Amino acid sequence: HGKIYITQTFQRRTLPFLNVIKPWIYFVTSIDFGQLITTSKVKDLYKEVEEDLELESHAPIEGSIDTILQGAYMSVLRHSAEEDEI
């Protein structure tokens, strides 16, 4: 069983206008930057899948974006130990 590596920029704080700007950027440029996801929301999402996937780490990527509003993170997940025993 392998590991899943995820690199993503997450919002630490949300600003109301960002939820309006991102869809507008897609409308104007056809570039879809996806939904704004906060660091707390992604941790909740990882908890939802912890029966199947165990979160090994979730930490800022050194040398990447790291501001009060957002940060680039690397998350590493692997199959849960319970599944390994089957």
PDB file of N, CA, C and O in Angstrom:
ATOM      1  N   HIS A   1       0.833  -1.181   0.000  1.00  0.00           N
ATOM      2  CA  HIS A   1       0.000   0.000   0.000  1.00  0.00           C
ATOM      3  C   HIS A   1       0.875   1.240   0.000  1.00  0.00           C
ATOM      4  O   HIS A   1       1.808   1.373   0.791  1.00  0.00           O
ATOM      5  N   GLY A   2       0.544   2.137  -0.908  1.00  0.00           N
ATOM      6  CA  GLY A   2       1.323   3.353  -1.028  1.00  0.00           C
ATOM      7  C   GLY A   2       0.779   4.487  -0.187  1.00  0.00           C
ATOM      8  O   GLY A   2      -0.183   4.333   0.566  1.00  0.00           O
ATOM      9  N   LYS A   3       1.414   5.612  -0.335  1.00  0.00           N
ATOM     10  CA  LYS A   3       1.003   6.821   0.367  1.00  0.00           C
ATOM     11  C   LYS A   3       0.437   7.801  -0.646  1.00  0.00           C
ATOM     12  O   LYS A   3       0.740   7.735  -1.838  1.00  0.00           O
ATOM     13  N   ILE A   4      -0.391   8.711  -0.149  1.00  0.00           N
ATOM     14  CA  ILE A   4      -0.956   9.769  -0.970  1.00  0.00           C
ATOM     15  C   ILE A   4      -0.347  11.081  -0.497  1.00  0.00           C
ATOM     16  O   ILE A   4      -0.434  11.426   0.681  1.00  0.00           O
ATOM     17  N   TYR A   5       0.266  11.804  -1.417  1.00  0.00           N
ATOM     18  CA  TYR A   5       0.863  13.097  -1.107  1.00  0.00           C
ATOM     19  C   TYR A   5      -0.012  14.180  -1.745  1.00  0.00           C
ATOM     20  O   TYR A   5      -0.333  14.114  -2.931  1.00  0.00           O
ATOM     21  N   ILE A   6      -0.388  15.165  -0.950  1.00  0.00           N
ATOM     22  CA  ILE A   6      -1.231  16.258  -1.433  1.00  0.00           C
ATOM     23  C   ILE A   6      -0.517  17.568  -1.131  1.00  0.00           C
ATOM     24  O   ILE A   6      -0.127  17.825   0.008  1.00  0.00           O
ATOM     25  N   THR A   7      -0.349  18.390  -2.156  1.00  0.00           N
ATOM     26  CA  THR A   7       0.165  19.738  -1.947  1.00  0.00           C
ATOM     27  C   THR A   7      -0.930  20.703  -2.376  1.00  0.00           C
ATOM     28  O   THR A   7      -1.499  20.578  -3.460  1.00  0.00           O
ATOM     29  N   GLN A   8      -1.209  21.653  -1.519  1.00  0.00           N
ATOM     30  CA  GLN A   8      -2.327  22.564  -1.781  1.00  0.00           C
ATOM     31  C   GLN A   8      -2.149  23.834  -0.967  1.00  0.00           C
ATOM     32  O   GLN A   8      -1.587  23.807   0.128  1.00  0.00           O
ATOM     33  N   THR A   9      -2.626  24.935  -1.500  1.00  0.00           N
ATOM     34  CA  THR A   9      -2.656  26.185  -0.751  1.00  0.00           C
ATOM     35  C   THR A   9      -4.006  26.304  -0.082  1.00  0.00           C
ATOM     36  O   THR A   9      -5.041  26.242  -0.747  1.00  0.00           O
ATOM     37  N   PHE A  10      -4.004  26.475   1.226  1.00  0.00           N
ATOM     38  CA  PHE A  10      -5.240  26.596   1.996  1.00  0.00           C
ATOM     39  C   PHE A  10      -5.306  27.968   2.632  1.00  0.00           C
ATOM     40  O   PHE A  10      -4.288  28.576   2.962  1.00  0.00           O
ATOM     41  N   GLN A  11      -6.524  28.437   2.792  1.00  0.00           N
ATOM     42  CA  GLN A  11      -6.750  29.724   3.438  1.00  0.00           C
ATOM     43  C   GLN A  11      -6.677  29.557   4.956  1.00  0.00           C
ATOM     44  O   GLN A  11      -7.256  28.622   5.510  1.00  0.00           O
ATOM     45  N   ARG A  12      -5.983  30.443   5.608  1.00  0.00           N
ATOM     46  CA  ARG A  12      -5.968  30.458   7.068  1.00  0.00           C
ATOM     47  C   ARG A  12      -7.106  31.325   7.589  1.00  0.00           C
ATOM     48  O   ARG A  12      -7.682  31.064   8.645  1.00  0.00           O
ATOM     49  N   ARG A  13      -7.407  32.344   6.833  1.00  0.00           N
ATOM     50  CA  ARG A  13      -8.521  33.245   7.127  1.00  0.00           C
ATOM     51  C   ARG A  13      -9.268  33.470   5.822  1.00  0.00           C
ATOM     52  O   ARG A  13      -8.668  33.485   4.748  1.00  0.00           O
ATOM     53  N   THR A  14     -10.558  33.642   5.922  1.00  0.00           N
ATOM     54  CA  THR A  14     -11.323  33.940   4.717  1.00  0.00           C
ATOM     55  C   THR A  14     -11.769  35.390   4.739  1.00  0.00           C
ATOM     56  O   THR A  14     -12.143  35.937   5.777  1.00  0.00           O
ATOM     57  N   LEU A  15     -11.719  35.979   3.591  1.00  0.00           N
ATOM     58  CA  LEU A  15     -12.221  37.328   3.408  1.00  0.00           C
ATOM     59  C   LEU A  15     -13.471  37.224   2.542  1.00  0.00           C
ATOM     60  O   LEU A  15     -13.446  36.539   1.520  1.00  0.00           O
ATOM     61  N   PRO A  16     -14.553  37.876   2.919  1.00  0.00           N
ATOM     62  CA  PRO A  16     -15.826  37.713   2.214  1.00  0.00           C
ATOM     63  C   PRO A  16     -15.746  37.915   0.702  1.00  0.00           C
ATOM     64  O   PRO A  16     -16.411  37.201  -0.049  1.00  0.00           O
ATOM     65  N   PHE A  17     -14.957  38.861   0.254  1.00  0.00           N
ATOM     66  CA  PHE A  17     -14.919  39.138  -1.183  1.00  0.00           C
ATOM     67  C   PHE A  17     -14.218  38.044  -1.987  1.00  0.00           C
ATOM     68  O   PHE A  17     -14.442  37.946  -3.194  1.00  0.00           O
ATOM     69  N   LEU A  18     -13.379  37.220  -1.361  1.00  0.00           N
ATOM     70  CA  LEU A  18     -12.686  36.163  -2.100  1.00  0.00           C
ATOM     71  C   LEU A  18     -13.656  35.120  -2.639  1.00  0.00           C
ATOM     72  O   LEU A  18     -13.430  34.561  -3.712  1.00  0.00           O
ATOM     73  N   ASN A  19     -14.723  34.857  -1.910  1.00  0.00           N
ATOM     74  CA  ASN A  19     -15.717  33.889  -2.387  1.00  0.00           C
ATOM     75  C   ASN A  19     -16.443  34.402  -3.627  1.00  0.00           C
ATOM     76  O   ASN A  19     -17.018  33.612  -4.376  1.00  0.00           O
ATOM     77  N   VAL A  20     -16.423  35.700  -3.851  1.00  0.00           N
ATOM     78  CA  VAL A  20     -17.043  36.289  -5.035  1.00  0.00           C
ATOM     79  C   VAL A  20     -16.023  36.396  -6.168  1.00  0.00           C
ATOM     80  O   VAL A  20     -16.356  36.177  -7.332  1.00  0.00           O
ATOM     81  N   ILE A  21     -14.792  36.728  -5.825  1.00  0.00           N
ATOM     82  CA  ILE A  21     -13.764  36.954  -6.845  1.00  0.00           C
ATOM     83  C   ILE A  21     -13.380  35.669  -7.581  1.00  0.00           C
ATOM     84  O   ILE A  21     -13.233  35.685  -8.803  1.00  0.00           O
ATOM     85  N   LYS A  22     -13.218  34.568  -6.867  1.00  0.00           N
ATOM     86  CA  LYS A  22     -12.762  33.337  -7.525  1.00  0.00           C
ATOM     87  C   LYS A  22     -13.711  32.871  -8.629  1.00  0.00           C
ATOM     88  O   LYS A  22     -13.240  32.559  -9.722  1.00  0.00           O
ATOM     89  N   PRO A  23     -15.022  32.810  -8.397  1.00  0.00           N
ATOM     90  CA  PRO A  23     -15.909  32.434  -9.507  1.00  0.00           C
ATOM     91  C   PRO A  23     -15.869  33.456 -10.648  1.00  0.00           C
ATOM     92  O   PRO A  23     -16.002  33.082 -11.813  1.00  0.00           O
ATOM     93  N   TRP A  24     -15.690  34.715 -10.331  1.00  0.00           N
ATOM     94  CA  TRP A  24     -15.619  35.751 -11.349  1.00  0.00           C
ATOM     95  C   TRP A  24     -14.372  35.559 -12.221  1.00  0.00           C
ATOM     96  O   TRP A  24     -14.429  35.742 -13.437  1.00  0.00           O
ATOM     97  N   ILE A  25     -13.256  35.194 -11.601  1.00  0.00           N
ATOM     98  CA  ILE A  25     -12.025  34.936 -12.366  1.00  0.00           C
ATOM     99  C   ILE A  25     -12.266  33.818 -13.376  1.00  0.00           C
ATOM    100  O   ILE A  25     -11.815  33.899 -14.519  1.00  0.00           O
ATOM    101  N   TYR A  26     -12.971  32.784 -12.953  1.00  0.00           N
ATOM    102  CA  TYR A  26     -13.287  31.673 -13.877  1.00  0.00           C
ATOM    103  C   TYR A  26     -14.141  32.183 -15.032  1.00  0.00           C
ATOM    104  O   TYR A  26     -13.891  31.838 -16.187  1.00  0.00           O
ATOM    105  N   PHE A  27     -15.132  32.992 -14.734  1.00  0.00           N
ATOM    106  CA  PHE A  27     -16.012  33.530 -15.767  1.00  0.00           C
ATOM    107  C   PHE A  27     -15.222  34.346 -16.787  1.00  0.00           C
ATOM    108  O   PHE A  27     -15.484  34.263 -17.987  1.00  0.00           O
ATOM    109  N   VAL A  28     -14.268  35.126 -16.319  1.00  0.00           N
ATOM    110  CA  VAL A  28     -13.497  36.005 -17.198  1.00  0.00           C
ATOM    111  C   VAL A  28     -12.391  35.259 -17.941  1.00  0.00           C
ATOM    112  O   VAL A  28     -12.141  35.536 -19.115  1.00  0.00           O
ATOM    113  N   THR A  29     -11.718  34.306 -17.264  1.00  0.00           N
ATOM    114  CA  THR A  29     -10.526  33.684 -17.851  1.00  0.00           C
ATOM    115  C   THR A  29     -10.700  32.210 -18.219  1.00  0.00           C
ATOM    116  O   THR A  29      -9.870  31.666 -18.947  1.00  0.00           O
ATOM    117  N   SER A  30     -11.740  31.560 -17.742  1.00  0.00           N
ATOM    118  CA  SER A  30     -11.990  30.109 -17.862  1.00  0.00           C
ATOM    119  C   SER A  30     -10.972  29.279 -17.062  1.00  0.00           C
ATOM    120  O   SER A  30     -10.855  28.072 -17.269  1.00  0.00           O
ATOM    121  N   ILE A  31     -10.247  29.926 -16.159  1.00  0.00           N
ATOM    122  CA  ILE A  31      -9.341  29.212 -15.259  1.00  0.00           C
ATOM    123  C   ILE A  31     -10.083  28.974 -13.949  1.00  0.00           C
ATOM    124  O   ILE A  31     -10.510  29.915 -13.280  1.00  0.00           O
ATOM    125  N   ASP A  32     -10.227  27.710 -13.599  1.00  0.00           N
ATOM    126  CA  ASP A  32     -10.958  27.346 -12.380  1.00  0.00           C
ATOM    127  C   ASP A  32      -9.963  27.113 -11.246  1.00  0.00           C
ATOM    128  O   ASP A  32      -9.220  26.131 -11.258  1.00  0.00           O
ATOM    129  N   PHE A  33      -9.953  28.005 -10.279  1.00  0.00           N
ATOM    130  CA  PHE A  33      -9.066  27.874  -9.133  1.00  0.00           C
ATOM    131  C   PHE A  33      -9.716  27.094  -7.999  1.00  0.00           C
ATOM    132  O   PHE A  33      -9.114  26.930  -6.938  1.00  0.00           O
ATOM    133  N   GLY A  34     -10.927  26.615  -8.209  1.00  0.00           N
ATOM    134  CA  GLY A  34     -11.608  25.815  -7.195  1.00  0.00           C
ATOM    135  C   GLY A  34     -12.181  26.669  -6.070  1.00  0.00           C
ATOM    136  O   GLY A  34     -12.132  27.898  -6.103  1.00  0.00           O
ATOM    137  N   GLN A  35     -12.720  25.980  -5.082  1.00  0.00           N
ATOM    138  CA  GLN A  35     -13.324  26.644  -3.939  1.00  0.00           C
ATOM    139  C   GLN A  35     -12.255  27.004  -2.918  1.00  0.00           C
ATOM    140  O   GLN A  35     -11.196  26.379  -2.851  1.00  0.00           O
ATOM    141  N   LEU A  36     -12.556  28.028  -2.123  1.00  0.00           N
ATOM    142  CA  LEU A  36     -11.669  28.374  -1.022  1.00  0.00           C
ATOM    143  C   LEU A  36     -11.827  27.330   0.081  1.00  0.00           C
ATOM    144  O   LEU A  36     -12.941  27.057   0.526  1.00  0.00           O
ATOM    145  N   ILE A  37     -10.739  26.761   0.510  1.00  0.00           N
ATOM    146  CA  ILE A  37     -10.751  25.767   1.581  1.00  0.00           C
ATOM    147  C   ILE A  37      -9.850  26.271   2.694  1.00  0.00           C
ATOM    148  O   ILE A  37      -8.699  26.637   2.454  1.00  0.00           O
ATOM    149  N   THR A  38     -10.371  26.288   3.907  1.00  0.00           N
ATOM    150  CA  THR A  38      -9.570  26.724   5.050  1.00  0.00           C
ATOM    151  C   THR A  38      -8.811  25.538   5.635  1.00  0.00           C
ATOM    152  O   THR A  38      -9.164  24.381   5.407  1.00  0.00           O
ATOM    153  N   THR A  39      -7.770  25.845   6.389  1.00  0.00           N
ATOM    154  CA  THR A  39      -6.995  24.782   7.028  1.00  0.00           C
ATOM    155  C   THR A  39      -7.870  23.980   7.990  1.00  0.00           C
ATOM    156  O   THR A  39      -7.698  22.768   8.113  1.00  0.00           O
ATOM    157  N   SER A  40      -8.794  24.636   8.666  1.00  0.00           N
ATOM    158  CA  SER A  40      -9.666  23.892   9.585  1.00  0.00           C
ATOM    159  C   SER A  40     -10.623  22.987   8.817  1.00  0.00           C
ATOM    160  O   SER A  40     -10.927  21.885   9.275  1.00  0.00           O
ATOM    161  N   LYS A  41     -11.105  23.436   7.654  1.00  0.00           N
ATOM    162  CA  LYS A  41     -12.012  22.610   6.842  1.00  0.00           C
ATOM    163  C   LYS A  41     -11.294  21.376   6.316  1.00  0.00           C
ATOM    164  O   LYS A  41     -11.868  20.287   6.313  1.00  0.00           O
ATOM    165  N   VAL A  42     -10.051  21.525   5.872  1.00  0.00           N
ATOM    166  CA  VAL A  42      -9.335  20.365   5.340  1.00  0.00           C
ATOM    167  C   VAL A  42      -9.063  19.350   6.453  1.00  0.00           C
ATOM    168  O   VAL A  42      -9.097  18.144   6.210  1.00  0.00           O
ATOM    169  N   LYS A  43      -8.795  19.824   7.659  1.00  0.00           N
ATOM    170  CA  LYS A  43      -8.613  18.891   8.776  1.00  0.00           C
ATOM    171  C   LYS A  43      -9.904  18.132   9.052  1.00  0.00           C
ATOM    172  O   LYS A  43      -9.872  16.941   9.361  1.00  0.00           O
ATOM    173  N   ASP A  44     -11.046  18.819   8.940  1.00  0.00           N
ATOM    174  CA  ASP A  44     -12.339  18.144   9.086  1.00  0.00           C
ATOM    175  C   ASP A  44     -12.538  17.095   7.991  1.00  0.00           C
ATOM    176  O   ASP A  44     -13.048  16.006   8.255  1.00  0.00           O
ATOM    177  N   LEU A  45     -12.137  17.425   6.773  1.00  0.00           N
ATOM    178  CA  LEU A  45     -12.260  16.466   5.668  1.00  0.00           C
ATOM    179  C   LEU A  45     -11.392  15.234   5.909  1.00  0.00           C
ATOM    180  O   LEU A  45     -11.813  14.110   5.633  1.00  0.00           O
ATOM    181  N   TYR A  46     -10.183  15.446   6.424  1.00  0.00           N
ATOM    182  CA  TYR A  46      -9.316  14.307   6.720  1.00  0.00           C
ATOM    183  C   TYR A  46      -9.925  13.429   7.817  1.00  0.00           C
ATOM    184  O   TYR A  46      -9.784  12.207   7.775  1.00  0.00           O
ATOM    185  N   LYS A  47     -10.595  14.034   8.790  1.00  0.00           N
ATOM    186  CA  LYS A  47     -11.250  13.258   9.843  1.00  0.00           C
ATOM    187  C   LYS A  47     -12.385  12.414   9.280  1.00  0.00           C
ATOM    188  O   LYS A  47     -12.647  11.319   9.778  1.00  0.00           O
ATOM    189  N   GLU A  48     -13.061  12.910   8.250  1.00  0.00           N
ATOM    190  CA  GLU A  48     -14.158  12.166   7.630  1.00  0.00           C
ATOM    191  C   GLU A  48     -13.680  10.885   6.959  1.00  0.00           C
ATOM    192  O   GLU A  48     -14.447   9.928   6.849  1.00  0.00           O
ATOM    193  N   VAL A  49     -12.445  10.849   6.515  1.00  0.00           N
ATOM    194  CA  VAL A  49     -11.939   9.670   5.804  1.00  0.00           C
ATOM    195  C   VAL A  49     -10.976   8.840   6.647  1.00  0.00           C
ATOM    196  O   VAL A  49     -10.347   7.914   6.135  1.00  0.00           O
ATOM    197  N   GLU A  50     -10.855   9.166   7.944  1.00  0.00           N
ATOM    198  CA  GLU A  50      -9.839   8.497   8.760  1.00  0.00           C
ATOM    199  C   GLU A  50     -10.093   7.001   8.941  1.00  0.00           C
ATOM    200  O   GLU A  50      -9.189   6.270   9.346  1.00  0.00           O
ATOM    201  N   GLU A  51     -11.303   6.539   8.650  1.00  0.00           N
ATOM    202  CA  GLU A  51     -11.560   5.100   8.710  1.00  0.00           C
ATOM    203  C   GLU A  51     -10.762   4.365   7.632  1.00  0.00           C
ATOM    204  O   GLU A  51     -10.334   3.229   7.832  1.00  0.00           O
ATOM    205  N   ASP A  52     -10.567   5.022   6.492  1.00  0.00           N
ATOM    206  CA  ASP A  52      -9.841   4.419   5.384  1.00  0.00           C
ATOM    207  C   ASP A  52      -8.415   4.938   5.228  1.00  0.00           C
ATOM    208  O   ASP A  52      -7.513   4.206   4.821  1.00  0.00           O
ATOM    209  N   LEU A  53      -8.230   6.212   5.559  1.00  0.00           N
ATOM    210  CA  LEU A  53      -6.922   6.838   5.369  1.00  0.00           C
ATOM    211  C   LEU A  53      -6.467   7.504   6.659  1.00  0.00           C
ATOM    212  O   LEU A  53      -7.232   8.210   7.316  1.00  0.00           O
ATOM    213  N   GLU A  54      -5.222   7.269   7.003  1.00  0.00           N
ATOM    214  CA  GLU A  54      -4.643   7.879   8.199  1.00  0.00           C
ATOM    215  C   GLU A  54      -3.776   9.059   7.774  1.00  0.00           C
ATOM    216  O   GLU A  54      -2.961   8.947   6.858  1.00  0.00           O
ATOM    217  N   LEU A  55      -3.962  10.183   8.444  1.00  0.00           N
ATOM    218  CA  LEU A  55      -3.163  11.366   8.161  1.00  0.00           C
ATOM    219  C   LEU A  55      -1.827  11.241   8.881  1.00  0.00           C
ATOM    220  O   LEU A  55      -1.769  11.278  10.110  1.00  0.00           O
ATOM    221  N   GLU A  56      -0.757  11.095   8.110  1.00  0.00           N
ATOM    222  CA  GLU A  56       0.584  11.008   8.700  1.00  0.00           C
ATOM    223  C   GLU A  56       1.122  12.385   9.028  1.00  0.00           C
ATOM    224  O   GLU A  56       1.736  12.586  10.076  1.00  0.00           O
ATOM    225  N   SER A  57       0.889  13.343   8.123  1.00  0.00           N
ATOM    226  CA  SER A  57       1.368  14.697   8.382  1.00  0.00           C
ATOM    227  C   SER A  57       0.559  15.703   7.567  1.00  0.00           C
ATOM    228  O   SER A  57      -0.002  15.389   6.518  1.00  0.00           O
ATOM    229  N   HIS A  58       0.525  16.905   8.087  1.00  0.00           N
ATOM    230  CA  HIS A  58      -0.134  18.037   7.418  1.00  0.00           C
ATOM    231  C   HIS A  58       0.612  19.265   7.911  1.00  0.00           C
ATOM    232  O   HIS A  58       0.350  19.759   9.008  1.00  0.00           O
ATOM    233  N   ALA A  59       1.542  19.759   7.099  1.00  0.00           N
ATOM    234  CA  ALA A  59       2.416  20.840   7.560  1.00  0.00           C
ATOM    235  C   ALA A  59       2.714  21.806   6.419  1.00  0.00           C
ATOM    236  O   ALA A  59       2.673  21.433   5.247  1.00  0.00           O
ATOM    237  N   PRO A  60       3.017  23.064   6.781  1.00  0.00           N
ATOM    238  CA  PRO A  60       3.396  24.035   5.747  1.00  0.00           C
ATOM    239  C   PRO A  60       4.634  23.561   4.978  1.00  0.00           C
ATOM    240  O   PRO A  60       5.520  22.908   5.528  1.00  0.00           O
ATOM    241  N   ILE A  61       4.662  23.905   3.706  1.00  0.00           N
ATOM    242  CA  ILE A  61       5.804  23.565   2.854  1.00  0.00           C
ATOM    243  C   ILE A  61       6.859  24.658   3.031  1.00  0.00           C
ATOM    244  O   ILE A  61       6.624  25.829   2.733  1.00  0.00           O
ATOM    245  N   GLU A  62       8.000  24.252   3.512  1.00  0.00           N
ATOM    246  CA  GLU A  62       9.078  25.205   3.765  1.00  0.00           C
ATOM    247  C   GLU A  62       9.487  25.914   2.477  1.00  0.00           C
ATOM    248  O   GLU A  62       9.696  25.280   1.443  1.00  0.00           O
ATOM    249  N   GLY A  63       9.597  27.242   2.559  1.00  0.00           N
ATOM    250  CA  GLY A  63      10.015  28.029   1.412  1.00  0.00           C
ATOM    251  C   GLY A  63       8.883  28.397   0.458  1.00  0.00           C
ATOM    252  O   GLY A  63       9.113  29.084  -0.537  1.00  0.00           O
ATOM    253  N   SER A  64       7.662  27.947   0.751  1.00  0.00           N
ATOM    254  CA  SER A  64       6.521  28.270  -0.097  1.00  0.00           C
ATOM    255  C   SER A  64       5.680  29.359   0.556  1.00  0.00           C
ATOM    256  O   SER A  64       6.071  29.915   1.582  1.00  0.00           O
ATOM    257  N   ILE A  65       4.540  29.662  -0.027  1.00  0.00           N
ATOM    258  CA  ILE A  65       3.693  30.734   0.497  1.00  0.00           C
ATOM    259  C   ILE A  65       3.296  30.444   1.937  1.00  0.00           C
ATOM    260  O   ILE A  65       2.849  29.345   2.266  1.00  0.00           O
ATOM    261  N   ASP A  66       3.466  31.442   2.781  1.00  0.00           N
ATOM    262  CA  ASP A  66       3.193  31.286   4.209  1.00  0.00           C
ATOM    263  C   ASP A  66       2.875  32.668   4.775  1.00  0.00           C
ATOM    264  O   ASP A  66       3.742  33.339   5.334  1.00  0.00           O
ATOM    265  N   THR A  67       1.608  33.082   4.620  1.00  0.00           N
ATOM    266  CA  THR A  67       1.190  34.401   5.077  1.00  0.00           C
ATOM    267  C   THR A  67       0.087  34.246   6.117  1.00  0.00           C
ATOM    268  O   THR A  67      -0.348  33.137   6.427  1.00  0.00           O
ATOM    269  N   ILE A  68      -0.352  35.374   6.644  1.00  0.00           N
ATOM    270  CA  ILE A  68      -1.434  35.349   7.627  1.00  0.00           C
ATOM    271  C   ILE A  68      -2.738  34.860   6.992  1.00  0.00           C
ATOM    272  O   ILE A  68      -3.593  34.309   7.685  1.00  0.00           O
ATOM    273  N   LEU A  69      -2.896  35.058   5.674  1.00  0.00           N
ATOM    274  CA  LEU A  69      -4.128  34.668   4.996  1.00  0.00           C
ATOM    275  C   LEU A  69      -4.108  33.262   4.423  1.00  0.00           C
ATOM    276  O   LEU A  69      -5.143  32.598   4.375  1.00  0.00           O
ATOM    277  N   GLN A  70      -2.935  32.797   3.985  1.00  0.00           N
ATOM    278  CA  GLN A  70      -2.884  31.476   3.356  1.00  0.00           C
ATOM    279  C   GLN A  70      -1.515  30.839   3.511  1.00  0.00           C
ATOM    280  O   GLN A  70      -0.520  31.502   3.801  1.00  0.00           O
ATOM    281  N   GLY A  71      -1.499  29.542   3.310  1.00  0.00           N
ATOM    282  CA  GLY A  71      -0.252  28.811   3.388  1.00  0.00           C
ATOM    283  C   GLY A  71      -0.292  27.591   2.492  1.00  0.00           C
ATOM    284  O   GLY A  71      -1.346  26.982   2.307  1.00  0.00           O
ATOM    285  N   ALA A  72       0.847  27.235   1.939  1.00  0.00           N
ATOM    286  CA  ALA A  72       0.970  26.029   1.121  1.00  0.00           C
ATOM    287  C   ALA A  72       1.319  24.870   2.054  1.00  0.00           C
ATOM    288  O   ALA A  72       2.251  24.964   2.853  1.00  0.00           O
ATOM    289  N   TYR A  73       0.572  23.792   1.945  1.00  0.00           N
ATOM    290  CA  TYR A  73       0.739  22.647   2.832  1.00  0.00           C
ATOM    291  C   TYR A  73       1.010  21.379   2.042  1.00  0.00           C
ATOM    292  O   TYR A  73       0.593  21.235   0.893  1.00  0.00           O
ATOM    293  N   MET A  74       1.715  20.470   2.687  1.00  0.00           N
ATOM    294  CA  MET A  74       1.832  19.114   2.172  1.00  0.00           C
ATOM    295  C   MET A  74       1.183  18.196   3.191  1.00  0.00           C
ATOM    296  O   MET A  74       1.496  18.232   4.381  1.00  0.00           O
ATOM    297  N   SER A  75       0.271  17.375   2.694  1.00  0.00           N
ATOM    298  CA  SER A  75      -0.377  16.376   3.529  1.00  0.00           C
ATOM    299  C   SER A  75       0.038  15.003   3.020  1.00  0.00           C
ATOM    300  O   SER A  75       0.131  14.782   1.813  1.00  0.00           O
ATOM    301  N   VAL A  76       0.284  14.092   3.938  1.00  0.00           N
ATOM    302  CA  VAL A  76       0.626  12.721   3.581  1.00  0.00           C
ATOM    303  C   VAL A  76      -0.376  11.807   4.266  1.00  0.00           C
ATOM    304  O   VAL A  76      -0.533  11.835   5.486  1.00  0.00           O
ATOM    305  N   LEU A  77      -1.051  10.996   3.461  1.00  0.00           N
ATOM    306  CA  LEU A  77      -2.022  10.041   3.985  1.00  0.00           C
ATOM    307  C   LEU A  77      -1.606   8.633   3.580  1.00  0.00           C
ATOM    308  O   LEU A  77      -0.917   8.437   2.580  1.00  0.00           O
ATOM    309  N   ARG A  78      -2.032   7.667   4.367  1.00  0.00           N
ATOM    310  CA  ARG A  78      -1.776   6.267   4.015  1.00  0.00           C
ATOM    311  C   ARG A  78      -2.982   5.456   4.442  1.00  0.00           C
ATOM    312  O   ARG A  78      -3.825   5.932   5.203  1.00  0.00           O
ATOM    313  N   HIS A  79      -3.061   4.236   3.952  1.00  0.00           N
ATOM    314  CA  HIS A  79      -4.161   3.359   4.349  1.00  0.00           C
ATOM    315  C   HIS A  79      -4.136   3.156   5.848  1.00  0.00           C
ATOM    316  O   HIS A  79      -3.070   3.029   6.451  1.00  0.00           O
ATOM    317  N   SER A  80      -5.324   3.125   6.450  1.00  0.00           N
ATOM    318  CA  SER A  80      -5.422   2.914   7.891  1.00  0.00           C
ATOM    319  C   SER A  80      -4.867   1.554   8.267  1.00  0.00           C
ATOM    320  O   SER A  80      -4.895   0.619   7.467  1.00  0.00           O
ATOM    321  N   ALA A  81      -4.363   1.447   9.487  1.00  0.00           N
ATOM    322  CA  ALA A  81      -3.774   0.197   9.980  1.00  0.00           C
ATOM    323  C   ALA A  81      -4.791  -0.929   9.956  1.00  0.00           C
ATOM    324  O   ALA A  81      -4.441  -2.073   9.666  1.00  0.00           O
ATOM    325  N   GLU A  82      -6.045  -0.622  10.256  1.00  0.00           N
ATOM    326  CA  GLU A  82      -7.087  -1.647  10.261  1.00  0.00           C
ATOM    327  C   GLU A  82      -7.196  -2.311   8.891  1.00  0.00           C
ATOM    328  O   GLU A  82      -7.365  -3.527   8.802  1.00  0.00           O
ATOM    329  N   GLU A  83      -7.102  -1.524   7.833  1.00  0.00           N
ATOM    330  CA  GLU A  83      -7.208  -2.084   6.491  1.00  0.00           C
ATOM    331  C   GLU A  83      -5.987  -2.924   6.160  1.00  0.00           C
ATOM    332  O   GLU A  83      -6.101  -3.912   5.435  1.00  0.00           O
ATOM    333  N   ASP A  84      -4.803  -2.549   6.682  1.00  0.00           N
ATOM    334  CA  ASP A  84      -3.582  -3.315   6.438  1.00  0.00           C
ATOM    335  C   ASP A  84      -3.677  -4.724   7.011  1.00  0.00           C
ATOM    336  O   ASP A  84      -3.040  -5.646   6.501  1.00  0.00           O
ATOM    337  N   GLU A  85      -4.465  -4.896   8.064  1.00  0.00           N
ATOM    338  CA  GLU A  85      -4.555  -6.181   8.730  1.00  0.00           C
ATOM    339  C   GLU A  85      -5.410  -7.176   7.955  1.00  0.00           C
ATOM    340  O   GLU A  85      -5.324  -8.379   8.201  1.00  0.00           O
ATOM    341  N   ILE A  86      -6.224  -6.704   7.032  1.00  0.00           N
ATOM    342  CA  ILE A  86      -7.125  -7.595   6.287  1.00  0.00           C
ATOM    343  C   ILE A  86      -6.366  -8.461   5.327  1.00  0.00           C
ATOM    344  O   ILE A  86      -6.966  -9.271   4.620  1.00  0.00           O
TER     345      ILE A  86
END
